[in-house]
């Protein structure tokens, strides 16, 4: 019965909409009159004055811009790995599996020391996993590289959100 998942999701969506409707409104703070150009650039000034945040954001920006492989997964699965929809599904799920496993590790073993070094290490592992995926012609190695990529990205995300 192919329509069952859609029906279940519709029930959950309606339940969520019903619960959302029960959320009470809070009184809003009064809005400050007008803004200045200083307000417009306050975020940029803050980031530039904090080298740790600027470095973290810049490092992650370059890793994401130059390391995004998910858009190429359908072509890679079909032309290089010669796999069908099931293989593509495995490749699409592999980063999420790696991320899930890493969140379980990080929940037990938090990053308390040398956070900057851990950030650089995770970005390096992310890059190496991307290169391994790009050079791989084996399905198992490609899925493993994507899982490692997802795990390394999770470390980066946790560190960024903590900052």
C-alpha positions as CSV (number, residue, x, y, z in Angstrom):
1,X,0.0,0.0,0.0
2,X,2.1,2.9,-1.3
3,X,-0.2,5.6,0.1
4,X,0.2,4.6,3.7
5,X,3.3,6.6,4.5
6,X,1.7,9.7,3.0
7,X,-1.4,9.2,5.2
8,X,0.7,8.7,8.3
9,X,2.7,11.9,7.5
10,X,-0.6,13.8,7.0
11,X,-1.8,12.6,10.4
12,X,1.4,13.8,12.1
13,X,1.3,17.1,10.2
14,X,-2.2,17.7,11.4
15,X,-1.3,16.7,14.9
16,X,1.7,19.1,14.8
17,X,-0.5,21.9,13.4
18,X,-3.0,21.3,16.2
19,X,-0.3,21.5,18.9
20,X,1.2,24.6,17.3
21,X,-2.1,26.3,17.4
22,X,-2.1,25.8,21.2
23,X,1.1,27.7,21.7
24,X,0.3,31.0,23.6
25,X,1.6,34.3,22.4
26,X,4.1,36.3,24.4
27,X,4.0,40.0,24.7
28,X,6.6,41.5,22.3
29,X,9.2,43.9,23.5
30,X,8.8,47.4,22.2
31,X,10.6,48.1,18.9
32,X,13.4,50.6,19.1
33,X,12.9,53.6,16.8
34,X,14.9,53.4,13.7
35,X,18.3,51.8,13.2
36,X,21.7,53.2,12.4
37,X,24.4,52.0,10.0
38,X,26.3,50.7,13.1
39,X,23.4,48.3,13.8
40,X,23.6,47.1,10.2
41,X,27.3,46.1,10.5
42,X,27.4,45.1,14.1
43,X,27.5,41.4,13.2
44,X,30.4,41.9,10.8
45,X,32.2,43.9,13.4
46,X,31.7,41.2,16.1
47,X,32.9,38.4,13.8
48,X,36.0,40.4,12.7
49,X,36.9,41.2,16.3
50,X,36.7,37.5,17.4
51,X,39.4,35.6,15.5
52,X,38.1,32.2,16.7
53,X,34.7,32.8,15.2
54,X,36.1,34.3,12.0
55,X,38.5,31.3,11.5
56,X,35.8,28.8,12.3
57,X,33.3,30.3,9.9
58,X,35.9,30.7,7.1
59,X,37.2,27.2,7.5
60,X,33.8,25.7,7.4
61,X,32.8,27.9,4.5
62,X,35.6,26.6,2.3
63,X,35.1,23.0,3.4
64,X,31.5,23.1,2.4
65,X,32.0,25.1,-0.8
66,X,34.7,22.9,-2.2
67,X,33.7,19.6,-0.6
68,X,30.0,19.2,-1.4
69,X,29.6,15.7,-3.0
70,X,25.9,15.1,-2.4
71,X,24.8,16.9,-5.6
72,X,26.9,14.5,-7.7
73,X,25.7,11.3,-6.0
74,X,23.2,10.3,-8.7
75,X,25.7,10.6,-11.4
76,X,28.5,9.0,-9.4
77,X,26.3,6.1,-8.5
78,X,25.1,5.5,-12.0
79,X,28.3,6.1,-14.0
80,X,31.2,5.2,-11.7
81,X,29.8,2.7,-9.3
82,X,27.3,1.2,-11.7
83,X,24.7,0.8,-9.0
84,X,20.9,1.3,-9.1
85,X,18.5,3.2,-6.9
86,X,19.3,1.0,-3.9
87,X,23.0,1.9,-4.1
88,X,22.1,5.6,-4.5
89,X,20.0,5.3,-1.4
90,X,22.9,3.8,0.5
91,X,25.2,6.6,-0.7
92,X,22.6,9.2,0.3
93,X,22.2,7.7,3.8
94,X,25.8,7.1,4.5
95,X,26.7,10.7,5.7
96,X,23.6,10.6,8.0
97,X,24.7,7.3,9.5
98,X,28.1,8.6,10.1
99,X,26.7,11.8,11.7
100,X,24.4,9.8,13.9
101,X,27.2,7.6,15.1
102,X,29.4,10.6,15.8
103,X,26.6,12.4,17.8
104,X,26.4,9.2,20.0
105,X,30.2,9.4,20.5
106,X,30.1,13.1,21.2
107,X,27.2,12.7,23.7
108,X,29.4,10.4,25.7
109,X,32.8,12.0,25.1
110,X,32.6,15.8,24.9
111,X,35.2,18.0,23.3
112,X,36.5,20.0,26.2
113,X,40.1,20.8,25.3
114,X,41.9,21.9,22.2
115,X,38.7,22.7,20.4
116,X,40.4,24.7,17.7
117,X,42.7,21.8,16.9
118,X,39.8,19.4,16.8
119,X,38.0,21.7,14.4
120,X,41.0,21.7,12.0
121,X,41.3,17.9,12.4
122,X,37.7,17.4,11.5
123,X,37.9,19.6,8.5
124,X,41.1,17.7,7.3
125,X,39.3,14.4,7.8
126,X,36.3,15.8,5.9
127,X,38.6,16.8,3.0
128,X,40.4,13.4,3.0
129,X,37.1,11.5,3.0
130,X,35.9,13.6,0.1
131,X,39.0,12.8,-1.9
132,X,38.7,9.1,-1.0
133,X,35.1,9.1,-2.2
134,X,36.0,10.9,-5.4
135,X,38.7,8.4,-6.2
136,X,36.8,5.3,-5.2
137,X,35.4,2.8,-7.7
138,X,34.0,0.4,-5.0
139,X,30.6,0.8,-3.4
140,X,31.7,-0.2,0.1
141,X,34.6,2.2,0.1
142,X,32.5,5.0,-1.2
143,X,29.8,4.4,1.5
144,X,32.5,4.3,4.2
145,X,34.1,7.5,3.0
146,X,30.7,9.2,3.0
147,X,30.0,8.0,6.5
148,X,33.4,9.3,7.7
149,X,32.6,12.6,5.9
150,X,29.3,12.9,7.8
151,X,31.0,12.1,11.1
152,X,33.7,14.7,10.5
153,X,31.1,17.3,9.5
154,X,29.2,16.6,12.7
155,X,32.3,17.5,14.8
156,X,32.6,20.7,12.9
157,X,29.0,21.6,13.4
158,X,29.1,20.8,17.1
159,X,32.1,23.1,17.6
160,X,30.6,25.9,15.5
161,X,27.3,25.8,17.4
162,X,29.2,25.7,20.7
163,X,31.1,28.9,19.7
